[in-house]
Amino acid sequence: MKKLFAIVLLAGLSLAIATGCRTSTPIYNVQDATIVTNSDKPATATDVKKAILRAGTSLGWNMKEEKPGHIIGTLHLRTHMAQIDIKYSPSSYSITYRDSQNLNYDGTNIHGNYNGWVQRLQQNIQSQMNLM
C-alpha cells in the first residue's frame, strides 16, 4: 500500500511540475487606453508616438513605426519572441498581440510572462505621457 501511495504521489508531483512550467493565461490586449498627460494642453500624435517609442525601447522592445499611427514592437528574451501592434492617436492607444515564438500561444491563451511584458509596457507608456 505504501508503494502504491508513493507511486501515485510521484506521478502527481511529476504532472504538477510539467504543467506548472507551462502556465497559460488568456491573452492581455489593451483596447483604446485613454491618453493622459500632466499638461493642460492635449497630446499630439507625435507626442504619443515619442512616448510609446521611449517606453518600449527602455523595456527592451524593438520598436518600428510601420506607418503613422501604427508601431510594431518586438521583444526577444532568451528563446522567446513576442510581437505586438500598437495603434495610436492623440487621444488613445491600443496594444494587441501580433505574433510569438516559444510562448505556447494557442489562439486564446499564452504564457503568463507575455501579459506581464505588455502590462509593464502599458504602465511605462503612461509614465512617459505624464512626463510631457
Short mmCIF file of the C-alpha atoms (twelve columns), coordinates in Angstrom:
data_MODEL
# 
_entry.id   MODEL 
# 
loop_
_atom_site.group_PDB 
_atom_site.id 
_atom_site.type_symbol 
_atom_site.label_atom_id 
_atom_site.label_alt_id 
_atom_site.label_comp_id 
_atom_site.label_asym_id 
_atom_site.label_seq_id 
_atom_site.Cartn_x 
_atom_site.Cartn_y 
_atom_site.Cartn_z 
_atom_site.pdbx_PDB_model_num 
ATOM 1   C CA . MET A 1   0.000  0.000  0.000   1 
ATOM 2   C CA . LYS A 2   2.841  2.405  0.827   1 
ATOM 3   C CA . LYS A 3   4.455  1.607  -2.512  1 
ATOM 4   C CA . LEU A 4   1.253  2.406  -4.409  1 
ATOM 5   C CA . PHE A 5   0.846  5.651  -2.462  1 
ATOM 6   C CA . ALA A 6   4.437  6.664  -3.289  1 
ATOM 7   C CA . ILE A 7   3.912  5.918  -6.998  1 
ATOM 8   C CA . VAL A 8   0.685  7.942  -7.119  1 
ATOM 9   C CA . LEU A 9   2.346  10.804 -5.220  1 
ATOM 10  C CA . LEU A 10  5.334  10.833 -7.584  1 
ATOM 11  C CA . ALA A 11  3.080  10.715 -10.645 1 
ATOM 12  C CA . GLY A 12  1.019  13.629 -9.331  1 
ATOM 13  C CA . LEU A 13  4.154  15.626 -8.497  1 
ATOM 14  C CA . SER A 14  5.601  14.981 -11.946 1 
ATOM 15  C CA . LEU A 15  2.377  16.128 -13.582 1 
ATOM 16  C CA . ALA A 16  2.270  19.274 -11.437 1 
ATOM 17  C CA . ILE A 17  5.851  20.139 -12.354 1 
ATOM 18  C CA . ALA A 18  5.265  19.508 -16.061 1 
ATOM 19  C CA . THR A 19  2.132  21.642 -16.225 1 
ATOM 20  C CA . GLY A 20  3.484  24.300 -13.868 1 
ATOM 21  C CA . CYS A 21  6.212  25.167 -16.355 1 
ATOM 22  C CA . ARG A 22  3.585  25.974 -18.948 1 
ATOM 23  C CA . THR A 23  1.378  28.447 -17.170 1 
ATOM 24  C CA . SER A 24  -1.041 29.720 -19.742 1 
ATOM 25  C CA . THR A 25  -3.457 32.629 -19.373 1 
ATOM 26  C CA . PRO A 26  -5.871 34.471 -21.657 1 
ATOM 27  C CA . ILE A 27  -4.010 36.976 -23.793 1 
ATOM 28  C CA . TYR A 28  -3.940 40.546 -22.461 1 
ATOM 29  C CA . ASN A 29  -4.697 43.262 -25.004 1 
ATOM 30  C CA . VAL A 30  -5.047 46.975 -24.316 1 
ATOM 31  C CA . GLN A 31  -8.049 48.466 -26.098 1 
ATOM 32  C CA . ASP A 32  -8.348 52.231 -26.564 1 
ATOM 33  C CA . ALA A 33  -6.440 53.298 -23.448 1 
ATOM 34  C CA . THR A 34  -7.018 57.000 -22.899 1 
ATOM 35  C CA . ILE A 35  -4.002 59.290 -23.207 1 
ATOM 36  C CA . VAL A 36  -3.499 61.272 -20.002 1 
ATOM 37  C CA . THR A 37  -0.872 63.991 -19.575 1 
ATOM 38  C CA . ASN A 38  0.064  66.310 -16.721 1 
ATOM 39  C CA . SER A 39  -0.162 69.244 -19.098 1 
ATOM 40  C CA . ASP A 40  -3.151 71.473 -19.750 1 
ATOM 41  C CA . LYS A 41  -2.710 71.101 -23.493 1 
ATOM 42  C CA . PRO A 42  -3.767 67.923 -25.298 1 
ATOM 43  C CA . ALA A 43  -1.194 65.489 -26.647 1 
ATOM 44  C CA . THR A 44  -0.398 65.365 -30.345 1 
ATOM 45  C CA . ALA A 45  0.092  62.189 -32.362 1 
ATOM 46  C CA . THR A 46  3.835  62.978 -32.347 1 
ATOM 47  C CA . ASP A 47  3.827  63.241 -28.528 1 
ATOM 48  C CA . VAL A 48  2.101  59.865 -28.237 1 
ATOM 49  C CA . LYS A 49  4.460  58.248 -30.760 1 
ATOM 50  C CA . LYS A 50  7.536  59.527 -28.897 1 
ATOM 51  C CA . ALA A 51  6.174  58.310 -25.558 1 
ATOM 52  C CA . ILE A 52  5.455  54.840 -26.992 1 
ATOM 53  C CA . LEU A 53  8.891  54.595 -28.612 1 
ATOM 54  C CA . ARG A 54  10.682 55.696 -25.412 1 
ATOM 55  C CA . ALA A 55  8.590  53.397 -23.222 1 
ATOM 56  C CA . GLY A 56  9.143  50.333 -25.391 1 
ATOM 57  C CA . THR A 57  12.828 50.913 -26.023 1 
ATOM 58  C CA . SER A 58  13.543 51.401 -22.317 1 
ATOM 59  C CA . LEU A 59  11.989 47.969 -21.632 1 
ATOM 60  C CA . GLY A 60  13.956 46.180 -24.354 1 
ATOM 61  C CA . TRP A 61  11.323 46.200 -27.085 1 
ATOM 62  C CA . ASN A 62  12.481 46.846 -30.650 1 
ATOM 63  C CA . MET A 63  10.009 49.489 -31.800 1 
ATOM 64  C CA . LYS A 64  9.433  50.122 -35.509 1 
ATOM 65  C CA . GLU A 65  6.994  52.599 -36.989 1 
ATOM 66  C CA . GLU A 66  5.050  50.707 -39.638 1 
ATOM 67  C CA . LYS A 67  3.111  53.801 -40.725 1 
ATOM 68  C CA . PRO A 68  1.738  56.886 -38.979 1 
ATOM 69  C CA . GLY A 69  -0.424 55.729 -36.097 1 
ATOM 70  C CA . HIS A 70  0.985  52.168 -36.095 1 
ATOM 71  C CA . ILE A 71  4.103  50.818 -34.356 1 
ATOM 72  C CA . ILE A 72  5.223  47.196 -34.278 1 
ATOM 73  C CA . GLY A 73  7.042  46.163 -31.109 1 
ATOM 74  C CA . THR A 74  9.201  43.046 -30.905 1 
ATOM 75  C CA . LEU A 75  10.710 41.626 -27.719 1 
ATOM 76  C CA . HIS A 76  13.341 38.869 -27.712 1 
ATOM 77  C CA . LEU A 77  14.091 37.196 -24.368 1 
ATOM 78  C CA . ARG A 78  16.208 34.051 -24.318 1 
ATOM 79  C CA . THR A 79  14.400 31.709 -26.750 1 
ATOM 80  C CA . HIS A 80  11.128 33.646 -26.605 1 
ATOM 81  C CA . MET A 81  9.815  36.273 -29.001 1 
ATOM 82  C CA . ALA A 82  6.705  38.410 -28.633 1 
ATOM 83  C CA . GLN A 83  5.438  40.824 -31.255 1 
ATOM 84  C CA . ILE A 84  2.680  43.399 -30.784 1 
ATOM 85  C CA . ASP A 85  0.794  46.004 -32.778 1 
ATOM 86  C CA . ILE A 86  0.432  49.413 -31.173 1 
ATOM 87  C CA . LYS A 87  -2.106 51.682 -32.830 1 
ATOM 88  C CA . TYR A 88  -2.358 55.210 -31.514 1 
ATOM 89  C CA . SER A 89  -3.950 58.608 -31.959 1 
ATOM 90  C CA . PRO A 90  -3.649 61.832 -29.956 1 
ATOM 91  C CA . SER A 91  -6.377 60.605 -27.594 1 
ATOM 92  C CA . SER A 92  -5.812 56.830 -27.179 1 
ATOM 93  C CA . TYR A 93  -3.722 53.769 -27.989 1 
ATOM 94  C CA . SER A 94  -4.219 50.012 -28.246 1 
ATOM 95  C CA . ILE A 95  -1.711 47.174 -27.804 1 
ATOM 96  C CA . THR A 96  -2.675 43.872 -29.444 1 
ATOM 97  C CA . TYR A 97  -0.990 40.518 -29.949 1 
ATOM 98  C CA . ARG A 98  0.635  40.077 -33.362 1 
ATOM 99  C CA . ASP A 99  2.933  37.016 -33.169 1 
ATOM 100 C CA . SER A 100 5.117  34.972 -30.832 1 
ATOM 101 C CA . GLN A 101 7.579  32.115 -30.621 1 
ATOM 102 C CA . ASN A 102 8.006  29.667 -27.741 1 
ATOM 103 C CA . LEU A 103 5.199  31.238 -25.693 1 
ATOM 104 C CA . ASN A 104 2.656  28.416 -26.209 1 
ATOM 105 C CA . TYR A 105 0.087  30.641 -27.917 1 
ATOM 106 C CA . ASP A 106 -2.990 28.559 -28.784 1 
ATOM 107 C CA . GLY A 107 -5.248 31.204 -30.310 1 
ATOM 108 C CA . THR A 108 -6.636 32.337 -26.957 1 
ATOM 109 C CA . ASN A 109 -4.075 31.656 -24.229 1 
ATOM 110 C CA . ILE A 110 -0.374 32.433 -23.963 1 
ATOM 111 C CA . HIS A 111 2.450  32.030 -21.450 1 
ATOM 112 C CA . GLY A 112 1.749  34.292 -18.478 1 
ATOM 113 C CA . ASN A 113 5.015  36.217 -18.896 1 
ATOM 114 C CA . TYR A 114 3.691  37.776 -22.100 1 
ATOM 115 C CA . ASN A 115 0.891  39.525 -20.217 1 
ATOM 116 C CA . GLY A 116 3.381  40.930 -17.716 1 
ATOM 117 C CA . TRP A 117 5.519  42.340 -20.537 1 
ATOM 118 C CA . VAL A 118 2.509  44.053 -22.113 1 
ATOM 119 C CA . GLN A 119 1.266  45.400 -18.781 1 
ATOM 120 C CA . ARG A 120 4.701  46.862 -17.979 1 
ATOM 121 C CA . LEU A 121 4.776  48.464 -21.420 1 
ATOM 122 C CA . GLN A 122 1.328  49.959 -20.838 1 
ATOM 123 C CA . GLN A 123 2.429  51.381 -17.482 1 
ATOM 124 C CA . ASN A 124 5.629  52.772 -18.984 1 
ATOM 125 C CA . ILE A 125 3.736  54.448 -21.849 1 
ATOM 126 C CA . GLN A 126 1.543  56.198 -19.288 1 
ATOM 127 C CA . SER A 127 4.615  57.228 -17.279 1 
ATOM 128 C CA . GLN A 128 6.173  58.709 -20.424 1 
ATOM 129 C CA . MET A 129 2.956  60.592 -21.184 1 
ATOM 130 C CA . ASN A 130 2.924  62.019 -17.642 1 
ATOM 131 C CA . LEU A 131 6.385  63.497 -18.277 1 
ATOM 132 C CA . MET A 132 5.011  65.658 -21.073 1 
# 
